[in-house]
Amino acid sequence: MISTCFSPRSRTKAILALLTVVLLALGSPAVYASEFPPTDGEMQGFTLLKERVAAPTVPFKTGEGDEIDLTAFQGKVLIVNFWATWCAPCIKEMPSLDRLKAAFADEEFDVVAINQDRGGKRVAEPFLRDKLGLENLAIYLDEKFTLGRAFKNRGLPATYAIDRQGNVVGGMFGPAEWDSEDAKKLVRFLLAEKAGG
């Protein structure tokens, strides 16, 4: 028996090639890698869904205390991030999320960073503004973890990409450099998708 070792990238290419052959043999339309956002380098831990699904519409709160849900952002590409002040990896990646939002400030794009501290705005706002000195990210709150549970978060940080139609493209558990060129490629891919695509 011959065993072959694949790097993550070559294994993905091999799986996509095999899937294409199988689908063609079954008479189904082929799935090509170019139809999926890039997940290289810093985004290797980002898992793409085979089929996009509608993002949960469970309400959460703005920093002003208003109830909102993710449909309020429809038409924009979103990076939705769940974080808390007690989560060291969250704290480490928050500045990169702030810079990512600034980098795409002129696009139909937003970073929705949702705090999950039980203390809500009283805890989150001074931490984000005073301790971390971040000004681009708006304050959003999920104090009772209802939206986090709807996303089936297994821990923090948890981050999801959502397309313009409000569908989850994929997600990642754990920290990343969200202003890296790899993350920007993922965002650019989703911004370039045609409406309804």
C-alpha positions as CSV (number, residue, x, y, z in Angstrom):
1,M,0.0,0.0,0.0
2,I,1.4,3.4,-1.0
3,S,0.8,6.3,1.3
4,T,1.1,9.9,0.2
5,C,1.6,13.0,2.3
6,F,-0.1,16.2,1.1
7,S,0.5,19.7,2.2
8,P,-2.8,21.4,3.2
9,R,-2.7,23.3,-0.2
10,S,-1.9,20.2,-2.4
11,R,-4.5,18.1,-0.4
12,T,-7.1,20.7,-1.2
13,K,-6.2,20.8,-4.9
14,A,-6.3,17.0,-5.0
15,I,-9.7,16.8,-3.3
16,L,-11.1,19.5,-5.7
17,A,-9.7,17.6,-8.7
18,L,-11.3,14.3,-7.5
19,L,-14.6,16.1,-6.7
20,T,-14.6,17.6,-10.2
21,V,-14.1,14.1,-11.8
22,V,-16.8,12.6,-9.7
23,L,-19.3,15.3,-10.4
24,L,-18.6,15.2,-14.2
25,A,-19.1,11.4,-14.1
26,L,-22.4,11.9,-12.4
27,G,-23.5,14.5,-14.9
28,S,-23.5,17.3,-12.3
29,P,-22.0,20.7,-12.8
30,A,-18.4,20.8,-11.7
31,V,-17.2,22.8,-8.7
32,Y,-14.1,24.8,-9.4
33,A,-11.7,26.3,-6.9
34,S,-12.1,29.7,-8.5
35,E,-15.7,29.7,-7.3
36,F,-14.5,29.8,-3.6
37,P,-12.8,32.6,-1.8
38,P,-9.0,32.2,-1.3
39,T,-8.0,30.8,2.1
40,D,-4.2,30.8,2.0
41,G,-1.6,31.8,4.5
42,E,-3.1,33.7,7.4
43,M,-6.5,32.4,6.4
44,Q,-5.6,28.7,6.3
45,G,-7.7,28.1,9.4
46,F,-10.8,29.7,7.7
47,T,-13.3,26.9,6.8
48,L,-15.5,27.5,3.8
49,L,-19.0,26.1,3.7
50,K,-19.8,23.9,0.7
51,E,-23.1,25.7,0.4
52,R,-23.7,29.1,1.9
53,V,-26.5,29.4,4.5
54,A,-28.5,32.3,5.7
55,A,-26.9,34.0,8.7
56,P,-28.9,33.7,12.0
57,T,-31.2,36.7,12.5
58,V,-31.1,36.5,16.3
59,P,-31.1,40.1,17.6
60,F,-28.2,41.7,19.4
61,K,-27.7,45.3,20.7
62,T,-25.9,48.3,19.4
63,G,-23.7,50.4,21.8
64,E,-26.7,52.8,22.1
65,G,-28.9,49.9,23.4
66,D,-31.0,49.5,20.2
67,E,-31.9,46.0,19.1
68,I,-30.5,45.0,15.7
69,D,-29.9,41.9,13.7
70,L,-27.6,41.0,10.8
71,T,-30.2,41.8,8.1
72,A,-29.6,45.5,8.9
73,F,-26.3,45.1,7.0
74,Q,-27.7,43.3,3.9
75,G,-26.0,44.5,0.8
76,K,-22.6,44.7,2.5
77,V,-19.9,42.1,2.9
78,L,-19.3,41.4,6.6
79,I,-16.7,40.0,8.9
80,V,-18.6,39.2,12.0
81,N,-16.4,38.6,15.0
82,F,-17.3,37.5,18.5
83,W,-15.0,38.7,21.3
84,A,-14.7,39.4,25.0
85,T,-12.4,41.5,27.2
86,W,-11.2,38.4,29.1
87,C,-10.2,36.5,25.9
88,A,-6.4,37.1,25.3
89,P,-6.5,35.9,21.6
90,C,-9.5,38.2,21.0
91,I,-7.6,41.2,22.5
92,K,-4.6,40.4,20.3
93,E,-6.6,40.4,17.0
94,M,-8.9,43.4,17.7
95,P,-6.4,46.0,16.3
96,S,-6.2,44.0,13.1
97,L,-10.0,44.0,12.8
98,D,-10.0,47.7,13.4
99,R,-7.4,48.2,10.6
100,L,-9.3,45.9,8.2
101,K,-12.4,48.0,8.6
102,A,-10.4,51.2,7.9
103,A,-8.8,49.6,4.9
104,F,-12.2,49.0,3.2
105,A,-13.9,52.2,4.6
106,D,-15.0,53.2,1.1
107,E,-16.4,49.8,0.1
108,E,-19.7,48.1,0.9
109,F,-18.0,46.3,3.8
110,D,-18.2,46.3,7.6
111,V,-16.6,44.6,10.5
112,V,-19.3,43.7,13.1
113,A,-17.3,43.0,16.3
114,I,-19.8,41.6,18.8
115,N,-18.8,41.7,22.5
116,Q,-19.9,38.9,24.7
117,D,-19.0,40.2,28.2
118,R,-21.9,40.0,30.7
119,G,-21.1,43.6,31.7
120,G,-22.1,44.8,28.2
121,K,-21.2,48.3,27.1
122,R,-20.0,49.3,30.6
123,V,-17.2,46.8,30.2
124,A,-16.7,46.7,26.4
125,E,-16.6,50.4,25.4
126,P,-13.8,51.6,27.8
127,F,-11.8,48.5,26.9
128,L,-12.1,49.0,23.1
129,R,-11.8,52.8,23.2
130,D,-9.5,53.6,26.1
131,K,-7.4,50.4,26.7
132,L,-7.0,49.4,23.0
133,G,-7.4,52.8,21.5
134,L,-9.6,51.5,18.6
135,E,-11.9,54.0,16.9
136,N,-13.1,52.3,13.7
137,L,-15.1,49.4,15.3
138,A,-18.6,50.1,16.4
139,I,-19.8,48.6,19.7
140,Y,-22.2,45.7,19.4
141,L,-23.3,43.5,22.3
142,D,-24.5,39.9,22.8
143,E,-24.5,39.8,26.6
144,K,-26.7,36.7,26.9
145,F,-24.8,34.8,24.1
146,T,-28.0,34.3,22.1
147,L,-26.4,35.1,18.7
148,G,-23.2,33.3,19.6
149,R,-25.2,30.2,20.4
150,A,-27.1,30.6,17.1
151,F,-23.8,30.5,15.3
152,K,-22.8,27.5,17.3
153,N,-19.6,29.1,18.6
154,R,-17.2,26.7,20.2
155,G,-15.1,29.4,21.8
156,L,-13.7,32.9,21.3
157,P,-12.7,34.5,19.1
158,A,-15.0,33.2,16.5
159,T,-15.2,35.0,13.1
160,Y,-17.5,34.6,10.1
161,A,-17.6,36.0,6.6
162,I,-21.0,36.9,5.3
163,D,-21.8,37.8,1.7
164,R,-23.9,40.7,0.4
165,Q,-27.1,38.5,0.5
166,G,-26.7,37.8,4.2
167,N,-25.3,34.2,3.7
168,V,-22.5,32.7,5.8
169,V,-19.5,32.0,3.5
170,G,-17.4,30.3,6.2
171,G,-15.8,30.8,9.6
172,M,-12.8,30.5,11.8
173,F,-12.2,29.7,15.5
174,G,-9.1,31.3,16.9
175,P,-7.2,34.5,16.2
176,A,-5.9,35.8,12.9
177,E,-4.2,38.9,11.5
178,W,-7.3,40.3,9.8
179,D,-5.5,43.1,8.0
180,S,-3.1,40.7,6.4
181,E,-3.0,40.5,2.6
182,D,-4.5,37.0,2.9
183,A,-7.5,38.3,4.8
184,K,-7.9,41.2,2.4
185,K,-7.9,38.8,-0.6
186,L,-10.8,37.0,1.0
187,V,-12.7,40.3,1.5
188,R,-11.9,41.5,-2.1
189,F,-13.2,38.2,-3.5
190,L,-16.5,38.6,-1.7
191,L,-16.8,42.3,-2.7
192,A,-16.2,41.4,-6.4
193,E,-19.0,38.8,-6.4
194,K,-21.9,39.9,-8.5
195,A,-25.2,40.6,-6.7
196,G,-27.2,37.4,-6.3
197,G,-24.0,35.4,-7.0
